[in-house]
Every structure is written in C-alpha cells, then in structure tokens.
Amino acid sequence: MDDYKLPIGGTDYPRTLSEFDEWFSSESDCLDFIRKLRWPNGFVCPSCKGTKGWQLSTELIRCTQCKRKVSILAGTTFHGTRKPLKTWFQAMWYVTSQKFGGSALGLKRVLGLGGYQTAWCWLHKLRHAMIRPGRESLCGTVEIDETLIGGEVIANLIALVTNTKRLMYLKAMISLMF
Ligand SMILES: [Zn+2]
C-alpha cells in the first residue's frame, strides 16, 4: 500500500500503560478511536459515499443522503461482540506488549475471560488483524531478535527426529550453537 505510513507512538497509539488508561478510559473513548481510524478525514457512507451523517448513538450514524444507519463497528473485528470494547483494547494491549505475542491462556488469565476457547478465538482474531494487507516479503539482511534453544527442548527434538540425515543435521546445528 503506497499510502501506508508508520504510526507514531503517543500520537497514533499509546506508548505506555498509563497512556493507554488515559486514552481508553471509557467505551466512547474506544469508539472515537475506531471512528478516527476508520474515517480519518470524517464520516464516509459505505453505500452512497455521502460525507454527512447524524450521530444516532455513540455507535450509530445515519447517512443524511441515503438515510442508511451505519455502525462504526460494522466490518471490524469487534462487530457483534458482547464484550466491552475496553476489554478488546486491553486484549490488544496485552498481545502487542508481550515479547512473544501472548498466549490464549495468558489472555484468559489477564482479562478474566470466561473460557480458554474464547481467549483462543480472540487471540486468533487479533493475530489475523495484525497482518498488514499488501505487505511485502522480507528482503535484504534479515535480523532476528533472539531465540532460545537448549536443554530439554534439544533433547526432545533429538528424540523426535528419526531420520538419520535430519538427526545429523540437527547435531551439526547444535555443535555450532555451543
Ligand atoms: Zn449514504
């Protein structure tokens, strides 16, 4: 996407947990944030492209041209959710602030979600939403932050590898690491 610009911390998204709490202290704060992301230059009706609308509620806008009621959440990950947007925003904060993206179990525990299945579903939706459309493949020199290989993981890997060639390759890799 040619018009994609990198978001700026403190302007486009909160940088710290205290900023997060300030920015998203209520449901209407969350709705306002979504509205700005969705229509950065003001409301645009998805049906007739009209740019004027009446605010019917914090979530609904009626297009003055075609009279259609447009939900700010329609077509978003949050459409039809029965949980507060604030909880979704807290989930996003959790997932994006964890070094390894968080886990369903962690999400369930931190947010007090009802069950593991719900947490897993949320995590799946958020991970899917974080994929930037039209992203290009990595190229040039690619640096990886860090990885952890060793101890029982290596032992278990060796136990699982039955193919002799793969085992030899693995042993060669291990010898290079230590
Ligand atoms: Zn319209």
Backbone and ligand atoms as CSV (ligand in chain L), in Angstrom:
chain,resi,resn,atom,element,x,y,z
A,1,MET,N,N,0.838,-1.191,0.000
A,1,MET,CA,C,0.000,0.000,0.000
A,1,MET,C,C,0.873,1.241,0.000
A,2,ASP,N,N,0.700,2.060,-1.026
A,2,ASP,CA,C,1.564,3.223,-1.187
A,2,ASP,C,C,1.329,4.284,-0.117
A,3,ASP,N,N,0.057,4.405,0.338
A,3,ASP,CA,C,-0.249,5.471,1.272
A,3,ASP,C,C,-0.054,5.050,2.731
A,4,TYR,N,N,0.548,3.884,2.939
A,4,TYR,CA,C,0.760,3.435,4.308
A,4,TYR,C,C,1.873,4.235,4.955
A,5,LYS,N,N,1.580,4.785,6.135
A,5,LYS,CA,C,2.645,5.462,6.870
A,5,LYS,C,C,2.721,4.859,8.265
A,6,LEU,N,N,3.911,4.782,8.767
A,6,LEU,CA,C,4.096,4.159,10.067
A,6,LEU,C,C,3.417,4.982,11.155
A,7,PRO,N,N,2.670,4.331,12.049
A,7,PRO,CA,C,2.036,5.070,13.148
A,7,PRO,C,C,3.083,5.604,14.120
A,8,ILE,N,N,2.745,6.702,14.761
A,8,ILE,CA,C,3.674,7.359,15.684
A,8,ILE,C,C,3.187,7.158,17.115
A,9,GLY,N,N,4.076,6.665,17.960
A,9,GLY,CA,C,3.746,6.458,19.361
A,9,GLY,C,C,3.425,7.762,20.059
A,10,GLY,N,N,2.380,7.750,20.891
A,10,GLY,CA,C,1.976,8.962,21.602
A,10,GLY,C,C,1.039,9.835,20.784
A,11,THR,N,N,1.026,9.615,19.453
A,11,THR,CA,C,0.110,10.351,18.568
A,11,THR,C,C,-0.957,9.423,17.999
A,12,ASP,N,N,-0.501,8.300,17.458
A,12,ASP,CA,C,-1.431,7.348,16.838
A,12,ASP,C,C,-1.803,6.192,17.757
A,13,TYR,N,N,-0.980,5.928,18.715
A,13,TYR,CA,C,-1.257,4.855,19.678
A,13,TYR,C,C,-0.556,5.175,21.001
A,14,PRO,N,N,-1.098,4.661,22.119
A,14,PRO,CA,C,-0.458,4.940,23.412
A,14,PRO,C,C,0.866,4.191,23.549
A,15,ARG,N,N,1.841,4.854,24.182
A,15,ARG,CA,C,3.166,4.245,24.320
A,15,ARG,C,C,3.313,3.457,25.610
A,16,THR,N,N,2.575,3.864,26.641
A,16,THR,CA,C,2.735,3.228,27.940
A,16,THR,C,C,1.371,2.814,28.487
A,17,LEU,N,N,1.412,2.006,29.535
A,17,LEU,CA,C,0.153,1.553,30.135
A,17,LEU,C,C,-0.631,2.728,30.715
A,18,SER,N,N,0.076,3.707,31.279
A,18,SER,CA,C,-0.647,4.860,31.825
A,18,SER,C,C,-1.287,5.683,30.703
A,19,GLU,N,N,-0.592,5.817,29.567
A,19,GLU,CA,C,-1.200,6.489,28.414
A,19,GLU,C,C,-2.414,5.702,27.924
A,20,PHE,N,N,-2.267,4.380,27.901
A,20,PHE,CA,C,-3.378,3.521,27.470
A,20,PHE,C,C,-4.612,3.774,28.348
A,21,ASP,N,N,-4.398,3.819,29.665
A,21,ASP,CA,C,-5.517,4.057,30.592
A,21,ASP,C,C,-6.153,5.431,30.375
A,22,GLU,N,N,-5.315,6.428,30.064
A,22,GLU,CA,C,-5.842,7.782,29.795
A,22,GLU,C,C,-6.649,7.817,28.496
A,23,TRP,N,N,-6.096,7.196,27.468
A,23,TRP,CA,C,-6.730,7.241,26.139
A,23,TRP,C,C,-8.058,6.484,26.115
A,24,PHE,N,N,-8.101,5.332,26.783
A,24,PHE,CA,C,-9.249,4.438,26.668
A,24,PHE,C,C,-9.894,4.186,28.031
A,25,SER,N,N,-10.392,5.258,28.623
A,25,SER,CA,C,-10.990,5.107,29.951
A,25,SER,C,C,-12.469,4.737,29.868
A,26,SER,N,N,-13.071,4.827,28.670
A,26,SER,CA,C,-14.497,4.512,28.548
A,26,SER,C,C,-14.787,3.878,27.190
A,27,GLU,N,N,-16.009,3.384,27.036
A,27,GLU,CA,C,-16.423,2.799,25.762
A,27,GLU,C,C,-16.422,3.857,24.649
A,28,SER,N,N,-16.862,5.077,24.992
A,28,SER,CA,C,-16.905,6.109,23.944
A,28,SER,C,C,-15.493,6.502,23.500
A,29,ASP,N,N,-14.512,6.438,24.415
A,29,ASP,CA,C,-13.118,6.674,24.016
A,29,ASP,C,C,-12.698,5.656,22.954
A,30,CYS,N,N,-13.071,4.405,23.191
A,30,CYS,CA,C,-12.699,3.328,22.260
A,30,CYS,C,C,-13.399,3.519,20.918
A,31,LEU,N,N,-14.690,3.878,20.975
A,31,LEU,CA,C,-15.448,4.114,19.734
A,31,LEU,C,C,-14.871,5.283,18.947
A,32,ASP,N,N,-14.504,6.354,19.660
A,32,ASP,CA,C,-13.899,7.518,18.997
A,32,ASP,C,C,-12.603,7.129,18.291
A,33,PHE,N,N,-11.824,6.288,18.946
A,33,PHE,CA,C,-10.548,5.858,18.376
A,33,PHE,C,C,-10.786,5.058,17.087
A,34,ILE,N,N,-11.769,4.141,17.143
A,34,ILE,CA,C,-12.091,3.333,15.956
A,34,ILE,C,C,-12.610,4.229,14.831
A,35,ARG,N,N,-13.478,5.192,15.200
A,35,ARG,CA,C,-14.028,6.109,14.186
A,35,ARG,C,C,-12.910,6.885,13.484
A,36,LYS,N,N,-11.924,7.354,14.254
A,36,LYS,CA,C,-10.822,8.119,13.655
A,36,LYS,C,C,-9.965,7.246,12.736
A,37,LEU,N,N,-9.789,5.976,13.144
A,37,LEU,CA,C,-9.017,5.070,12.292
A,37,LEU,C,C,-9.772,4.759,11.006
A,38,ARG,N,N,-11.089,4.589,11.157
A,38,ARG,CA,C,-11.918,4.187,10.021
A,38,ARG,C,C,-12.141,5.336,9.040
A,39,TRP,N,N,-12.399,6.500,9.583
A,39,TRP,CA,C,-12.672,7.683,8.746
A,39,TRP,C,C,-11.762,8.828,9.202
A,40,PRO,N,N,-10.480,8.773,8.874
A,40,PRO,CA,C,-9.544,9.811,9.340
A,40,PRO,C,C,-9.903,11.209,8.842
A,41,ASN,N,N,-10.618,11.286,7.713
A,41,ASN,CA,C,-10.997,12.604,7.170
A,41,ASN,C,C,-12.483,12.890,7.345
A,42,GLY,N,N,-13.125,12.176,8.272
A,42,GLY,CA,C,-14.552,12.384,8.508
A,42,GLY,C,C,-15.377,11.241,7.929
A,43,PHE,N,N,-16.626,11.154,8.378
A,43,PHE,CA,C,-17.533,10.071,8.002
A,43,PHE,C,C,-17.703,9.953,6.487
A,44,VAL,N,N,-17.675,8.694,6.014
A,44,VAL,CA,C,-17.985,8.405,4.609
A,44,VAL,C,C,-18.954,7.229,4.594
A,45,CYS,N,N,-20.143,7.434,4.031
A,45,CYS,CA,C,-21.147,6.378,3.985
A,45,CYS,C,C,-20.663,5.250,3.066
A,46,PRO,N,N,-20.690,3.983,3.552
A,46,PRO,CA,C,-20.230,2.879,2.701
A,46,PRO,C,C,-21.168,2.611,1.524
A,47,SER,N,N,-22.428,3.104,1.588
A,47,SER,CA,C,-23.380,2.867,0.494
A,47,SER,C,C,-23.282,3.915,-0.603
A,48,CYS,N,N,-23.427,5.185,-0.203
A,48,CYS,CA,C,-23.532,6.239,-1.222
A,48,CYS,C,C,-22.327,7.175,-1.237
A,49,LYS,N,N,-21.378,6.920,-0.345
A,49,LYS,CA,C,-20.164,7.758,-0.227
A,49,LYS,C,C,-20.465,9.179,0.253
A,50,GLY,N,N,-21.680,9.364,0.775
A,50,GLY,CA,C,-22.015,10.660,1.359
A,50,GLY,C,C,-21.112,10.952,2.554
A,51,THR,N,N,-20.869,12.218,2.788
A,51,THR,CA,C,-19.922,12.568,3.856
A,51,THR,C,C,-20.592,13.279,5.038
A,52,LYS,N,N,-21.921,13.296,5.027
A,52,LYS,CA,C,-22.614,13.917,6.155
A,52,LYS,C,C,-23.493,12.872,6.837
A,53,GLY,N,N,-23.480,12.895,8.180
A,53,GLY,CA,C,-24.284,11.936,8.914
A,53,GLY,C,C,-24.692,12.485,10.258
A,54,TRP,N,N,-25.827,11.958,10.755
A,54,TRP,CA,C,-26.286,12.308,12.085
A,54,TRP,C,C,-25.843,11.231,13.057
A,55,GLN,N,N,-25.320,11.655,14.174
A,55,GLN,CA,C,-24.936,10.710,15.212
A,55,GLN,C,C,-26.198,10.261,15.939
A,56,LEU,N,N,-26.582,8.989,15.789
A,56,LEU,CA,C,-27.784,8.467,16.454
A,56,LEU,C,C,-27.478,7.979,17.867
A,57,SER,N,N,-26.318,7.388,18.001
A,57,SER,CA,C,-25.851,6.935,19.317
A,57,SER,C,C,-24.329,6.945,19.244
A,58,THR,N,N,-23.691,6.495,20.291
A,58,THR,CA,C,-22.226,6.508,20.257
A,58,THR,C,C,-21.698,5.581,19.168
A,59,GLU,N,N,-22.530,4.589,18.758
A,59,GLU,CA,C,-22.057,3.611,17.776
A,59,GLU,C,C,-22.673,3.802,16.392
A,60,LEU,N,N,-23.848,4.443,16.327
A,60,LEU,CA,C,-24.576,4.509,15.051
A,60,LEU,C,C,-24.610,5.910,14.450
A,61,ILE,N,N,-24.418,5.966,13.141
A,61,ILE,CA,C,-24.511,7.221,12.396
A,61,ILE,C,C,-25.531,7.004,11.272
A,62,ARG,N,N,-26.435,7.974,11.072
A,62,ARG,CA,C,-27.364,7.875,9.941
A,62,ARG,C,C,-26.889,8.805,8.827
A,63,CYS,N,N,-26.687,8.216,7.646
A,63,CYS,CA,C,-26.254,8.995,6.492
A,63,CYS,C,C,-27.381,9.963,6.107
A,64,THR,N,N,-27.075,11.243,5.983
A,64,THR,CA,C,-28.119,12.222,5.648
A,64,THR,C,C,-28.565,12.097,4.191
A,65,GLN,N,N,-27.742,11.485,3.361
A,65,GLN,CA,C,-28.063,11.369,1.929
A,65,GLN,C,C,-28.951,10.159,1.643
A,66,CYS,N,N,-28.515,8.936,2.066
A,66,CYS,CA,C,-29.289,7.736,1.727
A,66,CYS,C,C,-30.062,7.195,2.936
A,67,LYS,N,N,-29.908,7.848,4.076
A,67,LYS,CA,C,-30.630,7.503,5.315
A,67,LYS,C,C,-30.212,6.167,5.936
A,68,ARG,N,N,-29.174,5.564,5.419
A,68,ARG,CA,C,-28.731,4.287,5.976
A,68,ARG,C,C,-28.094,4.493,7.351
A,69,LYS,N,N,-28.403,3.544,8.264
A,69,LYS,CA,C,-27.744,3.566,9.569
A,69,LYS,C,C,-26.429,2.806,9.442
A,70,VAL,N,N,-25.355,3.458,9.816
A,70,VAL,CA,C,-24.028,2.853,9.693
A,70,VAL,C,C,-23.419,2.681,11.085
A,71,SER,N,N,-23.043,1.454,11.399
A,71,SER,CA,C,-22.384,1.201,12.675
A,71,SER,C,C,-20.892,1.451,12.519
A,72,ILE,N,N,-20.328,2.120,13.490
A,72,ILE,CA,C,-18.885,2.375,13.470
A,72,ILE,C,C,-18.122,1.047,13.501
A,73,LEU,N,N,-18.749,0.039,14.108
A,73,LEU,CA,C,-18.074,-1.248,14.269
A,73,LEU,C,C,-18.305,-2.215,13.113
A,74,ALA,N,N,-19.231,-1.898,12.196
A,74,ALA,CA,C,-19.536,-2.821,11.095
A,74,ALA,C,C,-18.283,-3.134,10.290
A,75,GLY,N,N,-18.061,-4.423,10.075
A,75,GLY,CA,C,-16.913,-4.845,9.276
A,75,GLY,C,C,-15.612,-4.884,10.050
A,76,THR,N,N,-15.651,-4.564,11.333
A,76,THR,CA,C,-14.426,-4.629,12.134
A,76,THR,C,C,-14.413,-5.925,12.945
A,77,THR,N,N,-13.306,-6.199,13.573
A,77,THR,CA,C,-13.155,-7.373,14.429
A,77,THR,C,C,-14.165,-7.342,15.577
A,78,PHE,N,N,-14.596,-6.154,15.944
A,78,PHE,CA,C,-15.435,-6.005,17.135
A,78,PHE,C,C,-16.931,-6.064,16.829
A,79,HIS,N,N,-17.285,-6.178,15.560
A,79,HIS,CA,C,-18.696,-6.174,15.179
A,79,HIS,C,C,-19.433,-7.341,15.839
A,80,GLY,N,N,-20.523,-7.027,16.513
A,80,GLY,CA,C,-21.350,-8.062,17.132
A,80,GLY,C,C,-20.816,-8.595,18.451
A,81,THR,N,N,-19.739,-8.009,18.941
A,81,THR,CA,C,-19.183,-8.508,20.202
A,81,THR,C,C,-20.100,-8.172,21.376
A,82,ARG,N,N,-20.140,-9.078,22.340
A,82,ARG,CA,C,-20.937,-8.806,23.543
A,82,ARG,C,C,-20.049,-8.304,24.686
A,83,LYS,N,N,-18.757,-8.324,24.449
A,83,LYS,CA,C,-17.815,-7.833,25.466
A,83,LYS,C,C,-17.560,-6.344,25.245
A,84,PRO,N,N,-17.248,-5.618,26.313
A,84,PRO,CA,C,-16.933,-4.190,26.155
A,84,PRO,C,C,-15.720,-3.975,25.253
A,85,LEU,N,N,-15.761,-2.889,24.489
A,85,LEU,CA,C,-14.617,-2.559,23.627
A,85,LEU,C,C,-13.350,-2.382,24.452
A,86,LYS,N,N,-13.538,-1.845,25.647
A,86,LYS,CA,C,-12.382,-1.628,26.517
A,86,LYS,C,C,-11.649,-2.946,26.787
A,87,THR,N,N,-12.408,-4.026,26.937
A,87,THR,CA,C,-11.789,-5.338,27.157
A,87,THR,C,C,-11.018,-5.770,25.906
A,88,TRP,N,N,-11.606,-5.498,24.735
A,88,TRP,CA,C,-10.898,-5.800,23.483
A,88,TRP,C,C,-9.607,-4.986,23.392
A,89,PHE,N,N,-9.677,-3.721,23.758
A,89,PHE,CA,C,-8.492,-2.863,23.693
A,89,PHE,C,C,-7.427,-3.351,24.680
A,90,GLN,N,N,-7.876,-3.797,25.849
A,90,GLN,CA,C,-6.920,-4.352,26.812
A,90,GLN,C,C,-6.273,-5.621,26.243
A,91,ALA,N,N,-7.081,-6.412,25.526
A,91,ALA,CA,C,-6.538,-7.620,24.894
A,91,ALA,C,C,-5.477,-7.241,23.860
A,92,MET,N,N,-5.763,-6.187,23.078
A,92,MET,CA,C,-4.795,-5.752,22.065
A,92,MET,C,C,-3.509,-5.253,22.715
A,93,TRP,N,N,-3.701,-4.540,23.824
A,93,TRP,CA,C,-2.514,-4.045,24.540
A,93,TRP,C,C,-1.680,-5.223,25.041
A,94,TYR,N,N,-2.364,-6.215,25.602
A,94,TYR,CA,C,-1.668,-7.392,26.134
A,94,TYR,C,C,-0.902,-8.105,25.017
A,95,VAL,N,N,-1.583,-8.359,23.896
A,95,VAL,CA,C,-0.976,-9.126,22.806
A,95,VAL,C,C,0.218,-8.379,22.207
A,96,THR,N,N,0.096,-7.059,22.051
A,96,THR,CA,C,1.173,-6.312,21.400
A,96,THR,C,C,2.293,-5.933,22.363
A,97,SER,N,N,2.077,-6.068,23.655
A,97,SER,CA,C,3.146,-5.703,24.589
A,97,SER,C,C,3.912,-6.923,25.109
A,98,GLN,N,N,3.440,-8.115,24.752
A,98,GLN,CA,C,4.158,-9.324,25.146
A,98,GLN,C,C,5.246,-9.619,24.123
A,99,LYS,N,N,6.385,-10.016,24.613
A,99,LYS,CA,C,7.515,-10.247,23.715
A,99,LYS,C,C,7.191,-11.295,22.645
A,100,PHE,N,N,6.460,-12.335,23.026
A,100,PHE,CA,C,6.159,-13.397,22.074
A,100,PHE,C,C,4.688,-13.376,21.645
A,101,GLY,N,N,4.026,-12.225,21.789
A,101,GLY,CA,C,2.658,-12.085,21.292
A,101,GLY,C,C,1.586,-12.588,22.232
A,102,GLY,N,N,1.961,-13.088,23.370
A,102,GLY,CA,C,0.965,-13.543,24.335
A,102,GLY,C,C,0.407,-14.912,23.985
A,103,SER,N,N,-0.297,-15.493,24.922
A,103,SER,CA,C,-0.897,-16.805,24.715
A,103,SER,C,C,-2.373,-16.718,25.087
A,104,ALA,N,N,-3.128,-17.690,24.605
A,104,ALA,CA,C,-4.559,-17.721,24.927
A,104,ALA,C,C,-4.758,-17.879,26.437
A,105,LEU,N,N,-3.922,-18.700,27.043
A,105,LEU,CA,C,-4.037,-18.910,28.487
A,105,LEU,C,C,-3.736,-17.615,29.242
A,106,GLY,N,N,-2.689,-16.892,28.784
A,106,GLY,CA,C,-2.331,-15.617,29.404
A,106,GLY,C,C,-3.438,-14.596,29.240
A,107,LEU,N,N,-4.019,-14.554,28.049
A,107,LEU,CA,C,-5.110,-13.617,27.760
A,107,LEU,C,C,-6.319,-13.915,28.652
A,108,LYS,N,N,-6.627,-15.189,28.782
A,108,LYS,CA,C,-7.752,-15.604,29.642
A,108,LYS,C,C,-7.512,-15.166,31.086
A,109,ARG,N,N,-6.289,-15.354,31.538
A,109,ARG,CA,C,-5.959,-15.042,32.933
A,109,ARG,C,C,-5.958,-13.522,33.171
A,110,VAL,N,N,-5.316,-12.781,32.288
A,110,VAL,CA,C,-5.170,-11.332,32.476
A,110,VAL,C,C,-6.511,-10.604,32.391
A,111,LEU,N,N,-7.356,-11.016,31.440
A,111,LEU,CA,C,-8.622,-10.316,31.226
A,111,LEU,C,C,-9.794,-10.954,31.952
A,112,GLY,N,N,-9.563,-12.096,32.555
A,112,GLY,CA,C,-10.652,-12.781,33.252
A,112,GLY,C,C,-11.729,-13.254,32.286
A,113,LEU,N,N,-11.316,-13.669,31.078
A,113,LEU,CA,C,-12.286,-14.162,30.102
A,113,LEU,C,C,-12.862,-15.495,30.582
A,114,GLY,N,N,-14.094,-15.768,30.140
A,114,GLY,CA,C,-14.811,-16.938,30.622
A,114,GLY,C,C,-14.119,-18.261,30.410
A,115,GLY,N,N,-13.599,-18.476,29.224
A,115,GLY,CA,C,-13.006,-19.775,28.958
A,115,GLY,C,C,-11.820,-19.684,28.025
A,116,TYR,N,N,-11.080,-20.776,27.947
A,116,TYR,CA,C,-9.902,-20.838,27.085
A,116,TYR,C,C,-10.299,-20.665,25.620
A,117,GLN,N,N,-11.430,-21.275,25.239
A,117,GLN,CA,C,-11.887,-21.201,23.842
A,117,GLN,C,C,-12.105,-19.754,23.398
A,118,THR,N,N,-12.726,-18.961,24.276
A,118,THR,CA,C,-12.953,-17.542,23.972
A,118,THR,C,C,-11.617,-16.825,23.810
A,119,ALA,N,N,-10.710,-17.066,24.741
A,119,ALA,CA,C,-9.396,-16.408,24.691
A,119,ALA,C,C,-8.655,-16.805,23.417
A,120,TRP,N,N,-8.724,-18.078,23.059
A,120,TRP,CA,C,-8.048,-18.563,21.852
A,120,TRP,C,C,-8.638,-17.878,20.616
A,121,CYS,N,N,-9.959,-17.761,20.589
A,121,CYS,CA,C,-10.654,-17.127,19.464
A,121,CYS,C,C,-10.246,-15.646,19.343
A,122,TRP,N,N,-10.203,-14.948,20.463
A,122,TRP,CA,C,-9.794,-13.539,20.470
A,122,TRP,C,C,-8.363,-13.393,19.950
A,123,LEU,N,N,-7.491,-14.237,20.479
A,123,LEU,CA,C,-6.079,-14.170,20.083
A,123,LEU,C,C,-5.941,-14.408,18.585
A,124,HIS,N,N,-6.692,-15.390,18.069
A,124,HIS,CA,C,-6.661,-15.701,16.649
A,124,HIS,C,C,-7.121,-14.488,15.823
A,125,LYS,N,N,-8.209,-13.862,16.242
A,125,LYS,CA,C,-8.729,-12.698,15.521
A,125,LYS,C,C,-7.720,-11.545,15.535
A,126,LEU,N,N,-7.115,-11.318,16.695
A,126,LEU,CA,C,-6.166,-10.205,16.813
A,126,LEU,C,C,-4.911,-10.458,15.988
A,127,ARG,N,N,-4.425,-11.699,16.016
A,127,ARG,CA,C,-3.238,-12.017,15.209
A,127,ARG,C,C,-3.541,-11.835,13.732
A,128,HIS,N,N,-4.724,-12.252,13.331
A,128,HIS,CA,C,-5.130,-12.107,11.926
A,128,HIS,C,C,-5.207,-10.611,11.548
A,129,ALA,N,N,-5.746,-9.817,12.474
A,129,ALA,CA,C,-5.905,-8.383,12.210
A,129,ALA,C,C,-4.561,-7.661,12.146
A,130,MET,N,N,-3.537,-8.219,12.767
A,130,MET,CA,C,-2.236,-7.540,12.787
A,130,MET,C,C,-1.448,-7.735,11.497
A,131,ILE,N,N,-1.951,-8.583,10.599
A,131,ILE,CA,C,-1.265,-8.780,9.317
A,131,ILE,C,C,-1.604,-7.607,8.407
A,132,ARG,N,N,-0.589,-6.854,8.021
A,132,ARG,CA,C,-0.824,-5.681,7.184
A,132,ARG,C,C,-1.123,-6.115,5.756
A,133,PRO,N,N,-2.282,-5.709,5.205
A,133,PRO,CA,C,-2.605,-6.089,3.825
A,133,PRO,C,C,-1.565,-5.544,2.853
A,134,GLY,N,N,-1.241,-6.337,1.861
A,134,GLY,CA,C,-0.296,-5.892,0.835
A,134,GLY,C,C,1.128,-5.819,1.318
A,135,ARG,N,N,1.396,-6.454,2.456
A,135,ARG,CA,C,2.766,-6.382,2.967
A,135,ARG,C,C,3.703,-7.121,2.006
A,136,GLU,N,N,4.920,-6.620,1.951
A,136,GLU,CA,C,5.902,-7.221,1.055
A,136,GLU,C,C,6.721,-8.260,1.820
A,137,SER,N,N,7.366,-9.164,1.075
A,137,SER,CA,C,8.208,-10.179,1.709
A,137,SER,C,C,9.463,-9.516,2.274
A,138,LEU,N,N,10.046,-10.165,3.277
A,138,LEU,CA,C,11.301,-9.657,3.824
A,138,LEU,C,C,12.377,-9.775,2.757
A,139,CYS,N,N,13.289,-8.829,2.720
A,139,CYS,CA,C,14.376,-8.915,1.753
A,139,CYS,C,C,15.618,-8.266,2.359
A,140,GLY,N,N,16.739,-8.482,1.701
A,140,GLY,CA,C,17.999,-7.945,2.207
A,140,GLY,C,C,18.444,-8.699,3.459
A,141,THR,N,N,19.196,-8.058,4.309
A,141,THR,CA,C,19.654,-8.688,5.542
A,141,THR,C,C,18.509,-8.683,6.552
A,142,VAL,N,N,18.151,-9.868,7.020
A,142,VAL,CA,C,17.057,-10.003,7.985
A,142,VAL,C,C,17.661,-10.356,9.337
A,143,GLU,N,N,17.377,-9.550,10.342
A,143,GLU,CA,C,17.891,-9.824,11.677
A,143,GLU,C,C,16.766,-10.357,12.549
A,144,ILE,N,N,17.073,-11.381,13.328
A,144,ILE,CA,C,16.097,-11.962,14.238
A,144,ILE,C,C,16.521,-11.598,15.648
A,145,ASP,N,N,15.573,-11.128,16.453
A,145,ASP,CA,C,15.893,-10.628,17.784
A,145,ASP,C,C,16.651,-11.677,18.600
A,146,GLU,N,N,15.987,-12.725,18.964
A,146,GLU,CA,C,16.650,-13.775,19.724
A,146,GLU,C,C,15.788,-15.020,19.721
A,147,THR,N,N,16.400,-16.133,20.039
A,147,THR,CA,C,15.649,-17.371,20.157
A,147,THR,C,C,16.261,-18.178,21.283
A,148,LEU,N,N,15.523,-19.098,21.790
A,148,LEU,CA,C,16.000,-19.908,22.904
A,148,LEU,C,C,15.956,-21.367,22.494
A,149,ILE,N,N,17.116,-21.963,22.377
A,149,ILE,CA,C,17.188,-23.390,22.051
A,149,ILE,C,C,18.143,-24.027,23.047
A,150,GLY,N,N,17.735,-25.099,23.641
A,150,GLY,CA,C,18.647,-25.750,24.558
A,150,GLY,C,C,17.915,-26.621,25.549
A,151,GLY,N,N,18.683,-27.283,26.407
A,151,GLY,CA,C,18.133,-28.101,27.490
A,151,GLY,C,C,17.190,-29.171,27.005
A,152,GLU,N,N,16.055,-29.255,27.642
A,152,GLU,CA,C,15.096,-30.320,27.344
A,152,GLU,C,C,14.546,-30.213,25.939
A,153,VAL,N,N,14.470,-28.971,25.422
A,153,VAL,CA,C,13.926,-28.796,24.067
A,153,VAL,C,C,14.789,-29.551,23.072
A,154,ILE,N,N,16.102,-29.381,23.181
A,154,ILE,CA,C,17.025,-30.063,22.273
A,154,ILE,C,C,16.900,-31.580,22.452
A,155,ALA,N,N,16.870,-32.020,23.687
A,155,ALA,CA,C,16.764,-33.458,23.959
A,155,ALA,C,C,15.484,-34.034,23.354
A,156,ASN,N,N,14.397,-33.293,23.497
A,156,ASN,CA,C,13.127,-33.754,22.940
A,156,ASN,C,C,13.161,-33.760,21.421
A,157,LEU,N,N,13.798,-32.736,20.854
A,157,LEU,CA,C,13.904,-32.682,19.398
A,157,LEU,C,C,14.665,-33.884,18.869
A,158,ILE,N,N,15.783,-34.210,19.526
A,158,ILE,CA,C,16.598,-35.341,19.085
A,158,ILE,C,C,15.782,-36.634,19.185
A,159,ALA,N,N,15.011,-36.745,20.247
A,159,ALA,CA,C,14.196,-37.942,20.430
A,159,ALA,C,C,13.138,-38.065,19.338
A,160,LEU,N,N,12.672,-36.932,18.848
A,160,LEU,CA,C,11.612,-36.951,17.840
A,160,LEU,C,C,12.132,-37.207,16.425
A,161,VAL,N,N,13.372,-36.827,16.178
A,161,VAL,CA,C,13.904,-36.944,14.817
A,161,VAL,C,C,14.358,-38.375,14.576
A,162,THR,N,N,13.708,-39.020,13.641
A,162,THR,CA,C,14.072,-40.411,13.370
A,162,THR,C,C,14.902,-40.527,12.099
A,163,ASN,N,N,14.771,-39.574,11.247
A,163,ASN,CA,C,15.527,-39.611,10.003
A,163,ASN,C,C,16.999,-39.342,10.298
A,164,THR,N,N,17.864,-40.260,9.849
A,164,THR,CA,C,19.290,-40.164,10.170
A,164,THR,C,C,19.906,-38.866,9.649
A,165,LYS,N,N,19.542,-38.502,8.423
A,165,LYS,CA,C,20.122,-37.285,7.854
A,165,LYS,C,C,19.701,-36.049,8.650
A,166,ARG,N,N,18.420,-36.026,9.023
A,166,ARG,CA,C,17.932,-34.878,9.796
A,166,ARG,C,C,18.600,-34.842,11.161
A,167,LEU,N,N,18.832,-36.022,11.748
A,167,LEU,CA,C,19.487,-36.074,13.053
A,167,LEU,C,C,20.918,-35.552,12.947
A,168,MET,N,N,21.615,-35.959,11.889
A,168,MET,CA,C,22.995,-35.484,11.692
A,168,MET,C,C,23.007,-33.972,11.497
A,169,TYR,N,N,22.031,-33.473,10.739
A,169,TYR,CA,C,21.931,-32.034,10.508
A,169,TYR,C,C,21.693,-31.295,11.817
A,170,LEU,N,N,20.815,-31.878,12.621
A,170,LEU,CA,C,20.493,-31.268,13.905
A,170,LEU,C,C,21.700,-31.246,14.822
A,171,LYS,N,N,22.441,-32.365,14.831
A,171,LYS,CA,C,23.631,-32.430,15.671
A,171,LYS,C,C,24.671,-31.392,15.223
A,172,ALA,N,N,24.777,-31.243,13.905
A,172,ALA,CA,C,25.716,-30.239,13.372
A,172,ALA,C,C,25.287,-28.838,13.811
A,173,MET,N,N,23.985,-28.590,13.756
A,173,MET,CA,C,23.460,-27.276,14.172
A,173,MET,C,C,23.733,-27.022,15.647
A,174,ILE,N,N,23.508,-28.075,16.456
A,174,ILE,CA,C,23.724,-27.934,17.898
A,174,ILE,C,C,25.191,-27.655,18.190
A,175,SER,N,N,26.070,-28.345,17.481
A,175,SER,CA,C,27.502,-28.142,17.729
A,175,SER,C,C,27.930,-26.719,17.371
A,176,LEU,N,N,27.224,-26.104,16.426
A,176,LEU,CA,C,27.552,-24.741,16.047
A,176,LEU,C,C,27.088,-23.736,17.097
A,177,MET,N,N,26.097,-24.161,17.881
A,177,MET,CA,C,25.487,-23.217,18.833
A,177,MET,C,C,26.265,-23.091,20.130
A,178,PHE,N,N,27.000,-24.133,20.500
A,178,PHE,CA,C,27.643,-24.098,21.809
A,178,PHE,C,C,29.153,-24.009,21.705
L,1,ZN,ZN,ZN,-25.363,7.032,2.437
